[in-house]
């Protein structure tokens, strides 16, 4: 099937979805979840093919972790669809209703975006998450995954479409582009005749390519150079727990910590503790000159390290003399994703919350919580690092827009 035909079908499916009652949408989600579990064997077999190719191609450990599927991760995908079914439907919500002096009653109502396109890399779980959120918000979706996960994506979409059919619904509510070539990606980015919005999920190169070349409006989901700042007087044991979780709980994700900023007053006591703990997980630290003098095991950082999203067992570390210097460093090098402070000082916490420019800003907690499920949105479509339309974890509301509804009783404009 060519792209234009897919676009036409998606437009028709979006119109069909717009008329579905919430009970029917929830039935479709639950049926798709059952179909994913029923198709576990086929999904794992397909993923095994992808993993074998990835290993042969020398894919990094972090990306292999993103690509891998297990029975537990398939269960998580199904559970995500069930959770989305349990969420309140944003479509149809009336946000305001006011009467004008001429008697017109003007309101705003939440409606679907229409047809959503998603371009993503080696994250097969995105396939199910994207379908679930788009479907619940009343949107048809066209998916364009990368070649690394193509067999997994095909198996997952096949199961979802089977679930929709079993619920008596159109299968073309979700479509997958199976041609993984760059040429097809370029054509997809120009399909503005049928697409209402395009969302890229992946590395910096993919996101930059989509933003620079798409003729479809883009919601940018950014990379994550996430920082943790350890303030003067901070609880150092707490800081260690937060850093270890944020860095090592799962390294190949955009909300993992990549950069540390430490107040110089705590360096002599804290850095040896930190090095010992990070060494247990074989984390390399690339630090500034003074930190390297305090801990010879640290490697010397370059300018590139301050802005790097490693997605690996590597951290950058910068010593600072003040909260102001920490904020300035973070705002200069961050990617607008997730930033955290560990502090006992309430005023410092409030200043950090107010002055750090990022989608999610934490006090005394791990950056790993920047996630649609953790925020109570169910599965997420991505973490938006832009400021128009959506910012942060994108749940159901982020996949809707609004329209004005006007009630009159014969008014004409003089």
N, C-alpha and C positions, 0 to 999 in steps of 0.2 A: 504493500500500500504506500502511495506517495504522500508527502507531507500535506499537500493541499487537501487530499481526501481525509487525512487524519484531522486536519483543522476543521473541516466541514462537520465531521462526525462529532468532534468535541463541542462545537457550537450548538449542535442539536441536542447533545447530551446535557449541556449546561442549561438549556431552556427546559428540558425534561426535569432536571434536578430542581430547578427553581419552583416547580409545582409540587414537589414531594413534601408530604407532611413529615413532621419530626419523627413520628412513630415508624414510618417506613424507612427513613434514613437510618435510624437505630437498628432496625431489622437487617438492613444491608451491611452495616458494620459488624454486627454479631455473626452474620452468615459468612462474611469474609474472614473473620477471625477463626471460625470453625474450619473453614477450608484451608487456611494456613497450617493449622495443626494436623489436619488430615493429610496434607501434602508434605509433611516433614521429611519423609524419606527422599522424595524427589528434590526438595530444596537442598538438603544436605549433599546429595549426589552432585547436583549442579555446582554447589559451592566448592566441593572437592576439586572439580575441574578448574575453577577459577584460582583456587589456592595453589594448585600444582603449577599453573602457568605463572602465577605471581612469584613463586619461589624460584622457578627456573630463570625468571627475568631479574632476580636479585632485588625484589621489593624490600623496603626497609621493614624492620620489626614493627614500628608504629603503624604503618599502613597495612601490614599483614593482620594486625590486631583488628583494625577497622573492617577489613574484608571478611574475616572469619565468622562463620555462623556455627552455632551449636544448638542442640535441642533447647537449652535454656534461653538462648537469644531468639529462637523462633517463638518460644512461649512468651517472651517479652514483647515481641511484635504483636502477637495475638492479644495479649493483655492490654497493650497500648490502644488497639482498636476498641476493645471493650470499655476501656476508660473513657475514650473519646465519646462513645455512645452514651455514657453516663453524664456527660457534661451538658450544661444548658446550651440550647441552640441560640446563637446570637442573631440568626436571620429573622427579620421581622420585628426586632426590637425598635420601638419608637423612642428616640432619644430626646425629643422635645416637641412641644405643640403649643403654639401661641396664637392668639387672635390679634389681627391688625385692626387699626381704627376703621378701615373700610369693611370689616366683617369677615375678611378672608382668614381662614385658620391654616397656618403654615407650620408644618412639622418636618422632622428628619427621621428617616427610617433606615435601619441597617439592612443591606442587601448583599448578595454574593458579588465577588469580583467578576466571575464569568468563567473564562478558560485560563487556567494557570499552567505555565510551563516551568519545569524544573530541570536544570542541568546540574549533574552532580558526579562525584568521583567514586572511589572504591568504598562505598558505604551502603551495602544492600539493605540495611534496616531502614534507610531513608525512603526506600520504595514503599514500604507499608505505611510509615509515618506520614509521608506526603499524601498518599491516597486517603488515609483516614481523616486528616484534618481538612483537606480540600473538599472531600465528599460531605462531611458534616456541615461545612460552611456553604454548601450548595454549589461548589465549583467542579467542573470537569477538569481533568489534569492530563497533560501529556508529559511523560517522563523521558529524559535523555541521560541515561547513566553512562559511565565510562566503560571502556573495553575490559578493564580489570575484573569487573563484577557482572559482565553481561549474562553469563549463564545463570547466576544466582538471581539476577533481576528478572530474567525471563520466567524462571520457575515461580518466583513470588507473584508476579503479575498474573500468570496463568491461574494460580490458586485464587487470587482476589477476584478475577473475572468469573471463575467458576462459582465462587460464593455469591457474587451479584446475580448471576444467572439463576442460581438455586433460590434466591429471594425474589425472583421474578422481575429483575431490573436489567437495564441496558448494560451490557458489558463495556461499551465504549465510553463509559464514565471515566475509565482509566485506560490509557494507551501508553505503550512503550515503544520508543524508536529503537529498533534493533541494529540499525546501521550505526556503528560507533566511530565512523570516520570524521575527520575534522571538517571535511566538505559538508557533510550532513549537519554538523553543529552550526556551521556558518549559515546554512539555509534556514535552520530552525530559528536562529536569532533574528531572521528577517520576516517571520510569519505573522507580522502585525495585523494582517487582514482578519486573522482568526483568534489570535492570542490577546489577552487583556493585560497580563503581567508575566514577567520572566524572573525566576529566582535561581541564582547560582549557589551551589553549596560545594565547597572544596577549597583547594589551595589558592594562594594569592594569584598565581598565574591564570587559573581558570576564571576567577572573579574579575580580574582586570580585563581579560579578553571579552567577557560578556558585557561588562560596563561600557567598554570602548566601542564595541561593534554591534550591539543589539539595536534594532529599530523598535523593539517592544519596550515599554516601560519596565525598568529593572528595580527590584528590591535587593539591595546589596547585603549579603551575609558575609561578614568579614572574617579575616584570620584573627588569631588570638595571641598577641604578645601580652600575656597577663602578668601583672606584677603583684608581689606582696611586700608591703613596707612594714618593717619592724621598728616601732617607735622607741624613743628613749623611755626607759622605765617600763617597757612592755613585759608581760608575763612570758618569759622565754620558753618555758615548757609548753605553753599554749602555742607559741609561735612555731616551735618544732613540729608539733602535731599537725598544725594547719599546713605548714610548708610540705611536710612529707605526704599528706593526703593530696594536696593540690598538685604536687609534681608527680608522684609515683603511683597513685591509685589507678590511673590510666593515662599513659603518656601521649597517645595518639589522638587527643581530642582538643577542640579549640578553647575549652575553658581550663585546661591544665596550666599551672604556673610555669612561666618560662624565664622570669626575671625577678631577682630579689633586690630590694633596696633596704639597707640596714643603717640605723643611726650609729654614728661613729662611737658614741658613748657606750654602746653595748657590744662593740665589735670584739674587744679583747676577751670578753667572757663568752660571748655567744658563738663566734665563728668556729672555735674548736669543737664545741658541742654539735654545731651544724655539720661540720665536715665528717665527724664520726658517724652521725646518723645517716647522712646521705651516702657515705661509703658502703653502708649495709645494702644499698640498692644499686651500687656502682654508678652513682650520679656524678658526672664531671661538672666542676664549678669553674667558670671562667670569670675572673674577678679583676678589680682594679688593682693598682700597684700596692697600695697600703694593705689591702686585704690579703694579697699574696705574701707580703712580708709576715703577716700574723699567722698565716696557714700556708706553709710551703707546698702542700699538696694541691693547692688551687693553681689553675692555669691562668695565664695572662689574657685578659679580654681585649678585643679590638673594638673599634667603633661599630663594626657590623654586628657584634654580639648584643649590643644594647637594643637593637631593633629586630632581633631574630626570633621567629617562631620555630623552635627546634623540632618539636614533635619527637623528642628523643630524650635519653637520660642525660641531659645537659641543662645547666642553669647559668645565667649571667648574674653577677653580683656587684652592686655598686654601694660604696659607703658615702653617707651624706652627713652634714653637720646640723641639719634642721628639717622640720616638717616642710617648710617652704621649698627647700632644695629638693626634697623627695617629690613633692607635688609637681615641681617644674620638670624634673627628670622624667617622671611617669607620663605627664601630659605631652612631652616632646616625643617620646619613643613609643607610646602605646598605640594600639590599633582600635581603640574605642570599644573594646569588648568587656573585660571584667578586671577590676582592680580591688585590692584589699589592703586594709591597715590592721595591724595588731597593736593595740594600745590600751592603757589604763586611763588615758586622759580624755574626758568627755569633750572638751573643747576641740582637741585635736581630731577626734572622731568626727565631729560635726563639720569641721573645716574640710576634712578629707572628703566627706560625703558631698559637700557643697562645691568644692573646687576641682575635683577630678572629673575630667570629661570622658565618660565611658557609659556604655549601656547599662552596666550593673556595677555597683560600688558597695563593697562589703566592709563591715567592722567586725573584727574578731571571728571570722568564718572563712572557710575555704572557697576559692573561686569555682570549684567543681560543681557548685549548686546552680550555676547559670545554665538552666535546662528547663524545657517546657514542662516536663513531668514533675520536677522538683518544685517548680513555681505553681503547680496546680492546674496547668493548662492541658494536661494529657500529653500526647506526643507533640513535638514541635516541628515546624517547617524549616527552622533555622534560627540563628541568632543574628538579628539585624544590627549592624553597626552604623547605619546611616540615621538621619534624623527626620526624614520626611516619611510620612505614612506610618511607619512602624519602627520600633527600636527595642532591642533586647530579644528574649525568646518570643518567637512568633507563634501564638496559639490561634484559636478560632477567630477571635475578633480581628486579628491582623490580616485575615484572609477575606475580610468583607470591606465594603465601602458603604457610603450612604447616598440616599437620594432624598430630594424634597418632595413632600406630599402636601397638596394644597386643596382645601375644601372651600367651595364658594356657594353662593345662592343667587347667581346671576350677575355678579360684578363685572363691569367692563372698565377699561382704563380710559380716563378722560384725556 
